[in-house]
Amino acid sequence: MIEFHFNVKKSAQAASILLRLNGGDMGNYCFIKMLYLADREAIKRWGLPITGDAAVSMQHGPVLSQIYDLTKGEAPHLRAEWEPFISDADEETHRVVLKAVPENDELSEVEIRILQKIHTEFKGFSWKQMRDYCHRFEEYDGSVGKSSKPIANEKILKAVGKSADEIAETERSINEAKMLQLLFGA
């Protein structure tokens, strides 16, 4: 089973890029979907996401689980890296606001270009257009109703065109990195 490592600091940096490109704020729904789309594009290109967050199917399409929680003011163990930069979604307007600009030291130039590409492609989408677009993804399970269901990373890798060998190699690489982390703490 492939498990990516969620990097909240890198996620806040990615989120800030999208918000800056959008003039400093964005509707929460499209914001979360754009981050999912950026992760999906990164997985398609090199087998690894930008944020590392776990994807789940929800009624209105796939979302990144912990980022979704962060925009709701939840996930207290992650807030120190997120809250100084990204607001919670406003209860009335459902907008997320850039509070301050973090460094981009966690992001590569290619990841920044992916975020820019996703913003350019989807900035004009309404939440209904975004929902309909994401509902077409092979990895999405529309049977969830009002609950959520985890999306296996293997399913996303397959949906973006990775072969069984490429998926196995991704799993090996992630397991090796985890082992090095355990052995050397770096």
C-alpha angles and dihedrals in degrees: 000000000000116000119180120209113249111227108195094185092053090044091055089050091050090046091051091054092054091046093048091050088052096051097266103305142051141179108274094233096055091039093058092042092051090053089050091049091050091051090047091051091049090050089051092051102044110355098256131090127231098234101028089218121150114255122224134185113238133174093274097040140280120334138175104257104214094038088052089053092047092054088053091055092254133117097071092185090063102039098092091070095040110033099064089061111025126047125222113257109274110249093225104035098027088221126144116214132204105238098180137351115252124204116271095222094123094054127079122220089251091054090050090051090051090053090049091049093049092048093049092048098045107026092102096050120113116222089258092053090048091049093049092047093051094043088068093063115115091226094056117102108204093187093081097095110188094340130072135246127197117249112220111234088226088061091053092047090051092045092056091051106266115152124232089257092051091049091050090049091051090052092049092049093049092048091049091050090050091050091051089049090053094046100042105017092228 
